[in-house]
Amino acid sequence: MGIDNNSKKKSSNTEKSEETLNTTHKGKGLNFLKPLVLLVVLIFITVLIFNRINSKMEKSNAKEVTHTVKVETRDIQNILSSTGVIEPLNIYEVTSQVVGDVISADFEEGDQVKKDDVLYQITTDDIDSKLRNAENAVPRAKEDYNFAQDKYTEAIQKYNDALNDYDDAAKDYGDLTIKSKKSGIVKTLFVDEGDKIQIGTQIAEIYDNSYMELKIPFNSSDVKQSLIGKTAKIEVTDSNEKLEGKVTEISNIEDVLSGNRVVKTVTIKVKNPGGLTAGTKATASIGDLYSSNDGTFNVLEEGIITADKAGEIHSLNIKEGDKISEKYTVIVLDSDTYKDQLDAYQNKVDNAKDVMDNAENTLEKAQEKIDDAKTSLGIS
């Protein structure tokens, strides 16, 4: 019994050893096959890639093949087979640029025409009428332009005048005085303090009696123009005062005094010794020629002082009977009202500018009319 058990154990161990050996041999066989399979796959992929590259190269070589043939005349025939609508490349429409009746159309449908061929002839009545109107429009437009040009020039002048007036007034803004431009005696005063005056307002009448002039009649046949500049002797009628003067003028007009005496008026300038006034009478002689009657003294120079500025009179520095000299200050103006005058000048400048701009626009429109009229006539 002991031997049998040992035998069984040995037999069992022997079987296990055989199984282990067989398993080992099987594992070694599988490990040997794996590299072979991988090698086959790689060879297949390589062959596949090579075939594709070779195919592309063959196609490329096929495209680069050049075929040469001998040059000769041959008939080439291309047959197109398709369906569709054939249309011309360009279509043109002929339109009339004038209005009128068609009197000629020497073509039919299907005819071939060339550039500049006459297709239609149209009556020219409407064209002639438009042409006449256009021809008449040109001179009318030129007249309008000339009128606008004159107005524009006038507007420019008025604008410049207004601008100069403003500039002058601005310069005078610091000087609020009005001065006399003449010497003499104030005869009449026309304004008072507080009055508002404008440029050109009469302020006072003055006269200069430092010299007087005597207008006296002489026999017409005795006096000649050559007497001008000669010395005349004068005797004042009321006082018998003796004076001398110079002949300054001989009238060409003859007058008739009582007794049918024909005379001419002679003017003599006399320095006033102080007692001569307007209306004083005197007689005169020039050499051996004597006056035909008494003459009357008048002041040699009279004049009006006028305002060269506008504003309210702040102070009046003269009164009637005053003797004043040239450039004497007769009035001082209030500064506020003078500023108002400056504003008035500015308004004149602005208004003149507007007129000038409007005149310029009118001038441009007149030029456009001329251009349009010329264009309608085909004149550049």
C-alpha positions, 0 to 999 in steps of 0.5 A: 500500500505504501508503494502504490501511494508513492507510485501514484505521487510520482505518476502525478508529478510526472504528468504535471511536469509534462503539462508544464513542458507542453505549456512552455513549448506552446508559449515559445511557439506563439512568441516566435510567430509575433515578429513574423506577423508584424514583418508581414504587415510592414511589408504590405504597408510598404508595398501599398505606399510604393504603388501609390507613389509610382501611380502618381509619378506615372500620371505626372510623367503622362502629363509631361508627354509632348506630342509633335506633329508635322505642320500642315493644313487641316480641316478642324471641325468642332461639334457643339451639342447643347440647348439654350438661347443665343443672345447678342453680346451688346444691345443698343437702343436708339433714342431721339434727343429732339422732338419732331416728326419723322420724315425719313427712316431708310432701313428695315428690320434685319438691316446691318448698320454702321456707326454714324449711319443716318437712321431717321430724319426729323423735322427741325421746326422745334429745333429751329425754335429752340435755337432762336430762343437760345440765340436771343437768350445770350444777349439778354443774359449779357445785358442782365450780367452788365446790369448786375456788374454795375450794381455790384461795383456800386455796392462795393463802392458804398461798402468801402465808403461806409467802412471809411466812415466807420474808420474815421469815426473810430479815429475821432472817438477820442475827440468829441469836439466840433471846430470852426473851419473859418474865422469870423463873427457869429451872425446867427446861432442855430443850436442849443446845448442838449440838442442832438445833431447829425453830420451836416447839421448847421450850427452857426452862420459866421461872416468875416468883416476884416475885409469888405467888398464894395460893389459900385456902378461905373459907366459901361464904356469906361471900364475894361477888364484891364482895370482888375488889380488897379488901386481904387480910392473910396470915400464913405458917404456918411463919414467922408472917411477916405479908404483905398482898395483893389479892383477884383472883378468887373461884371460883364452884365450891363445895367441901366440907371436913371437917365438911361445911364448904362453901367457895369458893376465893379467889385473893390476889396477894402480892408476894414478899419473897424467901422465898416458894416454890411450896407455902408454906402460909399463912392469910388474912383479908379484913376480919372474914372468916377463911379456913376452912383453910390455903392454898398459894402458887404462882408467879403466872406460868409459861411456856415459852420456845420457838424462833422460829427453826430451826437448830443451837444454837451457844451456850446462855446459860442454866442451871436456876435462872438468873433472866432478864429479858424479851428476854434472849438464851438461844440463839445459832444456827449460821449455816450451819444457819440458811441451810438453814432459809432454803432450807427456807422457799424450798422451802415457797414453791415448793411452795405456788406449785405447789399454787396454780397447780394449783388455778388450773388446776382452777378454769379447767377447772371454769369450762369445764365450766359453759360447756359445760353451758350451751352444750348448753342454749343458754344464753349 
